Each structure stands twice: as structure tokens, then as C-alpha cells.
Amino acid sequence: MEKRSGWTAFWMILPTILVISVVAFFPLFKTFYDSFYSFGLRPGIERRFVGLQNYFRLFEDTRFIMALKNTVFFTVISVSLETVLGVLIAIVVHQRFALRGVVRAAMLVPWAIPTAISSQMWRWMFHDQFGIMSRLWEKLGIIEPGTPILGTPGLAMWAIIFVDVWKTTPFMALLILAGLQVIPEDIYEAARIDGANTIQRFFRITLPLITPTIGVALIFRTLDALRVFDVVYIMTRGAVNTETLAVYNRHVLMDRAFTGAWFGYGSAISVFIFVLISIFAILYIKSLRLKLD
């Protein structure tokens, strides 16, 4: 009976395995395979095996190095801000107050808006002539009047980070709120009886108990931030030193691949992004396991 149940389970999940193999594993294998060749999408370009040459070219490409630095900078700053703000918002909406359900629902609105729409909306708001955010930054003394925020190196990246934090912080808050809701109230009551104040209860009870939840949220957000494309491409097209790895890879695969033998190089960039994301995921998971043990 156990063997029969095992085979029954296998045949039931087999269609899912086949679908995942077709839509996920095959493209991944094809990308790895293409990264060892030099070829393009234009007819007449000879396909040549070059081994690891495409990977060696990555670290000789100054534009790739700059895109890597921008990606890491964007990831570290945005994920850090989203995590801190997510914890604070989750703690606030976890408290009992009037219209708490309405506030929780409204909190998710930025995250629910498609990124393409919200990015275009913020692009208009950062417009140097009629953008409301440009006027606000002028009033606050952050920029000089008439300064094109999305056309100024440094400011453009911070504007993109601002938009990403606005959109994705509700996602972090939602995950952390789920972790807060499973903490028994008895623990807090016992801490109050023992004389622990609010700060002590947070650092001695709340933070240690939601650490696994924060770790999971960090994994999701870091993996997403390392392959950021849409918000950067829509707001600046990767100009003024805002180009990330995904945006540069789009340029290589969609533009250069039709004019020269660049498709294999673009595949190598895709593999590099995959490996970079995998490294971060493994480090997060191992760190989380150590804390749990």
C-alpha cells in the first residue's frame, strides 16, 4: 500500500514536473549552453564555440562593472530601508485601533499597483518642469530650482530607490505582520509583569521571534532587487549612471544581438545574474538556519 501510494503521488505530480521543466529548467539550461558560444540573431553570423571567453569579457567590460555596482548599491539601500520601514509599519498596524482593517488594506495599495504604471506615474511626478515631487524637493532645499532629478547623476538613482521603497515596503510589512500575529500575547503579558518596558519587549521578545520571518522577507526582496529592471528602465532607461545588470542585459540581448555576435555574451550576463542571486539566497538561508539552531 505504501509503494502504491508513492507511485500514485508521483503520477499526480508528474504533469507539474513536466510543465516546470519546460517553462523553467529548459530555458535555464539553454541560457547556460548559449553562454559558451559567440553568435547573434542576425542571419549570416557564424555560431562559434568560445568556452569561457564570454565570462572573461564580463570583467573587462567597464559598462558591466558599473551596472554591477549600481545593482548592488540599489539592492543594499532599498532592501535595508524597506526592511526597517516594514518592521515599523507592521508593528503599528498590529496594534488595536479604530479602522485597523481599512488601514491594512490601504497599506497594500502601492504594492498592488503594477510596477509599469506606478513607475510611469512617478516619472511624471519627478518631471523637472511640472512634477510635484520636483517642486517638493525644491521647497525642502534638496535641489536647486529647475534641476532635472531623473537627468542628474546621483539624484536619479536615489529617486528610483525612493519609488521602489514606496512600492515594496507594504510587501515587507505584510510578511512581517504575519510573523507578529503568531506571537502569543501571554509572553508580552509576562514581560509586563516582570517590569519590561516597550523597548525591552521589542528587543528581547518581538525582534528575536520575528527574525525568521524577516529572513524570509529579505530573501524574497533581495532576489527581486538584484534583477530589478522595470522601474529603472521606465524612469531613466538606464541613463545617468542608473543602469543595472538587467537593464544592461536587455540592451545586449535586444539591441546588440541583432547587429553583431552578442547573444552569447548576453547569455553569460544572464548566468552571472542567476549565480549572484543564488549566492545571496544560499547565504541568507544558511544565516537563517544558524539563527534558528
TAHU-V264381 format. One line per field, one symbol per residue. phi: phi as a letter, one per 20 degrees, with the letter a starting at -180 (. if undefined). psi: psi as a letter, one per 20 degrees, with the letter a starting at -180 (. if undefined). A space follows every 10 residues. Layout:
# TAHU-V264381
phi: ???
psi: ???
This chain:
# TAHU-V264381
phi: .fffffffff ffeggfffff ffecffgfff fgfffecdac eegoefecfc mefffffged efffffffff fffgffffff ffffffffff fffffebfmf fffffffegg fffggfffff fffffeffdc fffffffffe mfcfgnffgf ddgnffffff fgfffgedgg ffffffffff feffffffff ffffnfefff fffedffffe gffffffffg ffffffdfcg ffffeclnfl mdfdffffff fffedffedb edffffffff ffffffffff ffffffffff fff
psi: hgghhghggg hhighggggh hgiggghggh ggghijqora ipqippoppj cjhhhhhgji ohhggghggh gggggggghg ghgghggggg hgiirprqkh hgggghhigh hhpqhhghgh ghghhjpigj phhggghghi jhrqpjpogj jppghgghgg ggghghhihh gghgghhhhh iipphhghgh hghijpaggh hghhfgghhj ghghggghgg hghghhkpgg hghhhijjrl ljprghghhg gghhghhiia mihhghhhgg gggggggggg gggggggghg hh.
